[in-house]
Amino acid sequence: MKTVVSVIGKDAVGIIAEVSAVCTECNANIVDITQSVMQEMFVMVMLTEIKDLNCSFTAFSDKMKALGQNRGLDIRVMHEDVFNSMHRI
C-alpha cells in the first residue's frame, strides 16, 4: 500500500527533513520524491510505502497535517486507492 504526499508552501530550510522525519517516526518508506522551488514556492510530491506503518493511516495523515499547520505549509496525504480511483477513466 502506498500514499502520495504533497507539500506546497513558501520555501524554507528543513522542509524535506521534517517531512522525512514524520515518515521515519511512522515507519513509512519513501519510495520516490520530486521537489522544486518555483520563485519562492516549495512544491514536493513524495510516494511512500505504508505496509509497515507503526500507526494508523489516519494518525500518519494527521501528523503530516499538523506539521503543515505548524510550518505554514499545505501537506496532504492521499492513499493510493483514492488516488487511483480519481485518475481512472
C-alpha positions in Angstrom: 0.0 0.0 0.0 1.3 3.4 -0.9 0.4 7.1 -0.3 1.0 10.2 -2.3 2.2 13.1 0.0 2.1 16.6 -1.5 3.7 19.6 0.2 3.2 23.2 -1.0 4.2 26.4 0.6 6.8 29.1 1.0 10.3 27.7 0.7 12.3 27.4 3.9 15.2 25.3 5.2 14.3 21.9 6.6 11.0 21.1 4.9 12.2 17.8 3.4 14.0 16.9 6.6 10.8 17.4 8.7 8.5 15.6 6.3 11.0 12.8 6.2 11.2 12.7 10.0 7.4 12.1 10.2 7.8 9.3 7.7 10.6 7.8 9.9 8.6 8.2 13.0 5.6 6.3 11.4 7.8 3.8 9.6 6.7 5.0 6.1 9.3 4.2 3.5 10.0 7.0 0.9 9.9 5.3 -2.5 10.2 8.3 -4.7 10.4 12.0 -4.3 10.4 15.1 -6.5 10.7 18.7 -5.4 11.1 22.0 -6.9 11.3 25.6 -5.9 9.4 28.0 -8.2 10.3 31.5 -7.3 9.7 31.4 -3.5 7.2 28.5 -3.6 8.3 25.0 -2.5 6.5 22.1 -4.2 7.1 18.4 -3.4 5.4 15.2 -4.2 6.5 12.1 -2.4 5.5 8.4 -2.8 5.6 6.4 0.4 5.2 2.7 1.1 3.0 2.3 4.2 2.6 -1.5 4.5 4.7 -1.5 7.7 3.3 1.7 9.3 3.6 1.6 13.1 0.5 3.8 13.5 -2.8 4.1 11.6 -3.1 5.7 8.2 -5.2 8.4 9.9 -2.5 9.1 12.5 0.1 9.3 9.8 -2.0 11.7 7.8 -2.8 13.8 10.9 0.8 14.1 11.8 1.6 15.4 8.3 -1.3 17.8 8.5 -0.1 19.1 11.9 3.4 19.6 10.6 2.0 21.6 7.7 0.0 23.8 10.0 3.0 24.4 12.2 5.2 25.3 9.3 2.6 27.2 7.2 2.5 24.5 4.5 -0.3 22.6 2.8 0.6 19.0 3.4 -1.8 16.4 2.1 -1.6 12.6 2.3 -3.7 10.6 -0.2 -4.0 6.8 -0.1 -3.1 5.2 -3.4 -6.6 3.7 -3.7 -8.2 7.1 -3.6 -5.5 8.5 -6.0 -6.0 5.6 -8.4 -9.8 6.0 -8.3 -9.6 9.7 -9.0 -7.4 9.1 -12.1 -9.1 6.0 -13.5 -11.0 6.5 -16.8 
